[in-house]
Amino acid sequence: MFGKKRKTRADRERELQRKAAARKVKAEEPSGYDRLTDEQKKEEDFLFLMDDIDDFDQHH
């Protein structure tokens, strides 16, 4: 009724801690390729190689 409660210093500290923790977790998360299993990586590499070969064939 009287508006929003003001943030205290403790509230701001907690928010900063939460954001820092979230950034840390995101940094530790593997990228798309790294998340794949070995079998999936082989398949991805194979497909990538096949695309390269197709490109080479088209240009030569």
DARA-V24464 format. One record per residue. RES is the residue in three letters. PHI is phi in radians with two decimals (999 if undefined). PSI is psi in whole degrees, 0 to 359 (NA if undefined). Layout:
{{RES	PHI	PSI} {RES	PHI	PSI}}
This chain:
{{MET	999	325} {PHE	-1.76	16} {GLY	1.74	183} {LYS	-1.30	146} {LYS	-1.23	136} {ARG	-1.24	145} {LYS	-1.29	135} {THR	-1.56	171} {ARG	-1.04	319} {ALA	-1.07	319} {ASP	-1.06	315} {ARG	-1.14	319} {GLU	-1.05	314} {ARG	-1.06	318} {GLU	-1.12	317} {LEU	-1.11	319} {GLN	-1.07	316} {ARG	-1.09	315} {LYS	-1.13	319} {ALA	-1.11	318} {ALA	-1.12	319} {ALA	-1.12	319} {ARG	-1.12	319} {LYS	-1.10	315} {VAL	-1.08	317} {LYS	-1.11	321} {ALA	-1.16	327} {GLU	-1.43	344} {GLU	-1.24	132} {PRO	-1.21	153} {SER	-1.26	175} {GLY	-0.91	310} {TYR	-1.17	318} {ASP	-1.14	337} {ARG	-1.35	342} {LEU	-1.23	154} {THR	-1.32	168} {ASP	-1.03	319} {GLU	-1.09	316} {GLN	-1.15	324} {LYS	-1.12	318} {LYS	-1.03	316} {GLU	-1.12	315} {GLU	-1.05	314} {ASP	-1.09	319} {PHE	-1.09	313} {LEU	-1.09	320} {PHE	-1.09	317} {LEU	-1.10	317} {MET	-1.08	320} {ASP	-1.07	317} {ASP	-1.05	316} {ILE	-1.12	318} {ASP	-1.06	315} {ASP	-1.05	317} {PHE	-1.07	314} {ASP	-1.08	322} {GLN	-1.21	330} {HIS	-1.67	355} {HIS	-2.19	NA}}
